């Protein structure tokens, strides 16, 4: 399901990193705030050791281009340091968010070959590290890269068995397994996929021995976030708030867990802090490339979605404006980037700002997903304001826009047609509800729920209008309070402490005469909806 996304990541990786590889000069600066984590290597040059440590911390923080520069400078300071070239090859490799390009693979191959040459005089441990990573790359640019990944993972398993107390070997072994199944560690119903149990066990073992290991905390969040028990990583999330304060991505990472456990304001806080850190870092160091472009977008996008779940309209709106401006700076006609351009309309719809939507002009015809989302939000606005014929026209226009989507277009991680199918069913359900045709509305919205549940896991969700909120609202309007209760409870399983579903659940309980349960739910709702700038109404669900 993630194939199309991976294709676009490959393209974006090439666009954003080829210039870095071609023109980059080694970084001559140590970056304050990258933590104190230390991996000793064989060098007499203390500065070279510091730059090696910095490079490894940057790898653990997914700032791979900057890590390459740091390892390069370590090699300049000590040209005989084999592990500096190992670090270059490590940082150039694939990860769960990016496939390796042919150009990077060949650069990494030459780096690891240099490491192998220098390793003849290095300690046996370093020789083994280098030999393991050498399995990841080949001289042939047409080599079977997936098989090389498997070979590397097996080599890292052997390294970990030989050095059971080496926490970096274990952490990198866990990452090598994660890279075999990027974002596919758990099924839709929360069951572990291949290698997942081993990944979790290895990282838990590392954290038991060193709770402050930056890489293990980072990877553990990714390892369990899609599971039935994301709360297992709450301790890692708390640590990463302050462990490596200058690594924006690590500062952001707690939000993956906070969002999953329903702490939407915590997710807002993590992303706001990450945005501040990365803004200062990117501006001061004039950073370009994949990290500055895509990870920054991810933080802003996450802040927007978390704000919408927390009921913070103005914060969500401000984040949407920032996201759109950033997307336009990248090139709004890049299909993956274009998916961000409809963000403001979606946030306005999420908060029922119909006047703002109705005053939004149509986007350029060259923006197919944005055009489709414009028809969706226009249809919602016309429905809410009682102009049902115009709403029906927009629904028809949305269908046409979906049919005209170019192949390979995505919204976030997901093929755009799958996201827009959900939008179509939500709009049809809203129109049917406005016409008091509740049975049809329920049928459409049940189809939307099925579409939402079939989406692959990603944070933030590519579809961030929980469809059960809307289905529950229709069931309340119909007077089917018992079924509405079940629907809202099901949404709260997926989105804990979702204020809108708590609001609907309270209404359904009260309508059934379940006063005690309604009071408990009201208390939870008040807690969840504190500090918001939005007043909820049942008719808006």
N, C-alpha and C positions, 0 to 999 in steps of 0.2 A: 504493500500500500504506500510505502514511502519512496518508491522508485523514482517518481517524477520529481519529488523534492530533492532527492539525492543528485539527480541529474543537474538541477539548477544550482545546488550547492557546489557541484563540480565546476560549473561554468563560472559562478561567482568567485570561487576560490582561485580560479585561473586569472580572472580579471583583477582581483584585489591583491593577489600575491605575486604575480609574475613581475610586476614593477619592483616590488620589495626585493625579490631575489636578484633582479638585474642591477639595481642601483644601491642596495643597502650598504651602508658602512657600519662596521662594528660599533656598538654602543660603548661610549667611554665613561658612562655614568652608572653609578649604583643608585637604584631607585629607593628612596626612603619609604619605609612602611611595608616592605615585602616580607616581614616576619624574620624569625631567627633560625628557621630550619636549616640544618647543616648536614651535608653528605660529604665526608672527607674523601679526597682523592689524592693520588700520589703526585704532589707538586711541592716545591720549596718556595713557590711564589704565593704569598698570602693574598695578594690582590687577585691573582688568577683563581684561587680557591673561592674567593668572595663572588667573583663573576660566575663561576660554575654553580655555586649555591643559588645565585639569583636566577640563572637560567633554569634550574630544576624547579624552583618555586614558580616561575612563569609558566613552565609546562603544566604543573599541577593546577595553575589558574587559567589554563586554556588560552594564554596569550603567547601563541606559538611563534609568531614572527619576531616578537621582541626577545623571546627565549633564544632563537637562532643568533640574534645579534649579541646577546650576552655570552653565549658559548663561543662565538667567533672571537670576541675580545679576550676571553680566557685563553684561547689558542694563540692569540697574538702575544699575550703576556708570557705564556709558556708554550712555545711551539712543540715541545716534547710531551705535552699532556695528552695522552691518548683519550682520556675520558671527555676532553673538550670536544673532540670530533664525534665521539659517541653521542654527546648531548646535541650536537648539530643534527645528526641523523635522527635522533629521537624526536626532536621538535619538528622536523620536516615531515614526519610520518602522518598517517591518517589518524583520525579520532572519531568519536561518536557523532560529531557535528560536521565533519568534512572528509571527503574522499581525497586521497592523494592524487595530484596531477602527475603526468609523465615527467614533466620538467622537475618537479620536486623529488620524485622517486629517484631519478638519475643523480640529482645533486646529493641526495641522502646516501645513495650507493657509494659515490666517490668519497663522501665524508667517512663512512664506516670502513671503507677500504684503507683510508689513511689511519684510522684508529687501529685497525688490525696490524698495520705495519709498525706503529709506535708501541703497540701492546706487547711486543716481544720482550721489552724491558720493564713492563709494568707488573704489579702484583697479580697473582693468580685470580683473585676475585675480580679485578678489573678486566683481565683477559676473558673471564667467563661472561661478564656483562656484555662486553663487546661482541664476543662470538654469538651470544644469543640474539642481539639486535641485528647482526649480519644476516640472520635467517630471514629478515623482513624485506630485504632488497636484493635485486638481481641486476647483472650487467645488461641483460636483454631488456630493452624498453617495452617489449611486447610480452613480458613474462606474465604468468598467471598470478595477479596480485592477490586475489582471495586465498589462493593456496599458500602464498608467502605469508599472509596473515596467520593462517593456521600453523605454519611452521614456526613462526615467531612465538605464538602462544604456547606451543609445546616446549620450545626452548626456554621460555620464561618459567614454565612449570618445573622443568628440570633444574633451573637456577634456584628456584625457591626451595626445592627439595634438598639441594646441596647446601644452601645457606638459610636454614629455617629461621634464624634470628635476624635476617636482613629485611627490615621493614620496607625499604624502597623496592627491593626485588619483589616482595609480595604484592605491594601496591601496583607496581607496573604489570605484574602478572594478571592481577584482577582487571586492570584496564585493557590488557591484550584480549581477554575473554569478552569484555564489554564491546570492544571494537569489532568482534565477530558478529555481534547481534545488536547493532546500534538502535536504541530506542525500542527494542523488541525483547525485553527481558521478562515480560509478563503478558499473559493472555488478557483479553478484554474482561474476563471475569476474575482476574487477579491471581491466576495460577502461574507458577514459575515455568519459564521456558528452558531450553537447553543451556546448561552452564550457570544458570542464575543462582542456584543454591550454593555452588562453589564460590562464585563471585562474592556473594553476601558473607559467607563464612570466612573467606580470606580477609575481607575488609574489616569484619568484626574482630578478627584476631589481631590485626594491626592496631586497631583502635583500643583494644584492651591493653596492649603494651605501650602505646603512645597515643593518648586521646587527642593530642594536638598535632597529629600528622596532617599537613594541609591537603595532600593528595588523597589520603584515605577518607577524610571527612567529605571532600568534594565528591569522590566517586561513590561513597556510600549513599549520599543523598540521591544520586542518579540510580543507584542499584535498587532502592526500595521505594522510590516515590510513586511508582505505578502499581505497587503491591496493595494488598488489602490492609496493610499496616504501615502507612507512611510515617506514623508517629514514632516509629523506631529510630528515625533519623533526627528527631527533635534536638537531641543533645549535640549532634554534629551541626545542626542549623544554628544553635546558640553559639557554639564555638566560632563558627565562621563569621559571625557578626563582627568580631574584633581580632581574629587570629592573624589575618594578613590584610590590614586595613587599606593598603594601596592597590590591592588586586581587585579591581572592580567586579570582575566576574565572580570571585569568591564571596565578595560582600553581597552580591545579588543572590547567590545560591540558596540561602535560607528560605527565600520566597517560594521555591519549589515545594518545600515541605509546609510552610505556613499556609499556602493556598490550599493544599490538599487536606489539611486538618481544619480549615475554616477560619483561620486567623488572617482575614483579608487585610486588616490594617497593618499587621506585621509584614505581610507581603508588600504592601505599599511602602512601608518604612525601609525594607531591605533594598528595594529597587530605587527609591529616591536617593539613598546613600550611595548606591553603586553608580547612579547617573552622575552624582556630584563628584565622586572620585574619578570616574573615567573622563568626565568633561575637563577636569583640571589636568589629568595625565595626558590626554590627547592634545589639549591646547599647548601645554608646556613643552611637550616633546615633538609636536607636529607629526603625530602618528597617523599613518595611513594603513590601508590593507584591511584584511578580513576582520580583525578584532575591532578596529575603530568603526567599521561600517556595519557589520551584522550583529556583533554582540551588543553594541550600543543600542541598535534598533530593538533588540530583544528586551533589554531592560526597560525601555520606554513603553514598549507594547505591553509588557507585563504590568508595569505601573498603571497603565490605562485600564486593563482588564480587572486588576485587583481593586482599583478605585470604583469601578462600576459595581463590583460585587459588594463593596463596603457601603454603597449608597452615597458616594462622594462625587456628585456630578461635576462640580467645577474642577476638581483635581483630575477627573477622567477626561474632561474636555481639554484641559491644558495639555495633558499628556498626548491626546490625539493630535492636537495642533503641532506639538513637537515632533511626533512620529511622522506626520505627513510632510513637514518641512524637511526632515532628515531623508525620507524616502525620495522626495523630489531632488535632493542634492545627490543621491546615488544614481538616479536615472529612473524615472517613474515608469518607463516603458519596459523595464526588465520585468518579466512576468511575475517572479516571486516577490519583487519589491512592490509591484502594483497592488498586491493584495492589501497593503497598508493604507492605500489612499481612500478607501471607504470607511475608515475607522471613525471619523468624526460623525458621519451620518448614523452609523450604528450606535454610537454612544448617545447621540441625540434621541434616537428611537428608544434606546434602553431606558431613558429618563423621560420619555413622553413629551419631548420638546417639539411638538408638531409644527408650531409656527416657524421655528428655525429650519426644519426640514422642508417645509413648503416654500421657503424663500431660498432654498439651495438650487442653483442652476444645474442643468445636466452636465456631466463631465464630457470630455472630448470623446468622440466616437472611437478613437484609437485605444481606449482604455476599457476593455471588455468586461472585466470583473467589477470595476468601479461603476460602469453603466448598469450592470445587473443589480448591484447593491443599491444604486440610486432608485431604480424602479421598485425594489423591495421596500425601501424606507418611505418613498412617496406613497406607495399603496397602503402602508400602515398609517401614515398621517391622514390620508383621505378617509380611511376607515374610521379612525378615531374622531374625526371632525364631521362625520355623517355624510360624506360625499361618496356614496357606495358605488355609483357608476364609474367615477374616476378611479376608485380603488380597483374595480374589476378590470378597467383598462390597463392599469399598471400591472396587475397580475398577469394579464395576457402579454404585456410587453416584457415582463420578467421571463416568461416561458420562451419567448422568441430570443431574448438575450442569452439564455442558457443554451439554446440550440446553436447559437452562433459562436460559442466559445471556441477559440483556437485549441488545437490539441496541446496537451502538456501544461496548460495554465493551472496554477495552484493558488490557493489562499492559505498562506502559512505552509504547513506540511502536507496539506490535503488537496487532491484534485478539486478545482473550483466547482465543477458540476455537482460534486457530493455536498459541498457546503450550501450551494445555491438551491439544491433540491430541498434541504431543510428549510431554507428561507421561503421557498415557494409554498411548502405545506403550512408553515406558520402563517403566511399571509392569507392563504385560502381559509385556514381555520379562523382567523380573525374576522374575515369578511363574512363567513357563515355565522359566526357568533353574533355579529352586528345585525344580521338578518334574522336572528332568533332561530336559526336552523342548527340547534345544538348537536343533534346526532351527526350531521355532516361535519361540524366543527371538530367534534371529538375524533371522528375518523381521520380527518386530515392531520390533527395534532398527534394522534397515536402514530401515524406514519412518520411525522417529524421526530418523535421520540426514538423510533427504531433507527432512523437515519443518524441521530445524534449518538446513540449508543454504539453504532457500528464504526464510529470514527476511532482511529488509532489514538493512543494516549500521547498527549503533548501538553506541556505547560508553557504559557497559558493556553487554554483550549482554543482551537481554531474557530469553533462556534461557541461564543460566550453569552448566548441567550438561553439559559437552561430551559428546554422546551417543556419540561413538566410544570414549570411555573404557569405557563400559558394554558396547558391542558387542565391543570387544577382550577384555574380561573374560570374556564368554560364549565367545568363540572359544578362549581359553586353557583354559577349563573343558572344552570339547569336545575339545581336543587338536589343534586346527587352528592350529598355531603360525605357519605361514608367512602365513596370511591375517591372523592377529592382528597380526603384524609390520606388514603393509601398513596395517592400520586405525590402529594407534598412530602410524605415521609420517605418515599423512594428518592425524591430529589435531594432530600437532606442526607441520605446515605451517600450520594454522589458528591454533593456540595454541602458539607457540614456547616451549620450556622448561617446558611443562606437566608438573609433577612426577609427577602420576598417570599420564600417558601414558608418560613416561620409565620409570617403575617397571614398567608393563606391557610396554613394549618390551624392557626388559632381560630380563624373564622369558621373553618369546617368543624372543629371540635365544639365550638360554642353553639353552632346551629344544631348539633346533635345532642345538646344538653350535657356534654362531658365537661362540666364547669371546672373541676379540679385540674384536669389535663390542660384545659384552655388557659388557666391561670399560670401553670408551669411554663407553657409555651410562650405566654405573654412575657414572662420574666426573661426567658431566653431571647425573645425578640428584642426587648428593650436593651439588653446587653449587646446583641449583635448589631443593632441599628444606632448605637450611640455615636455621637460626633458626626452624624450625616447631615447633608443639606437637602434632604429629599423626604417628602411626606408621601407615604404609600396610600393608594386607594385600591380596593378590591377590583373595581371595574377596569383598572389598568393592567391587571395581571394577564 
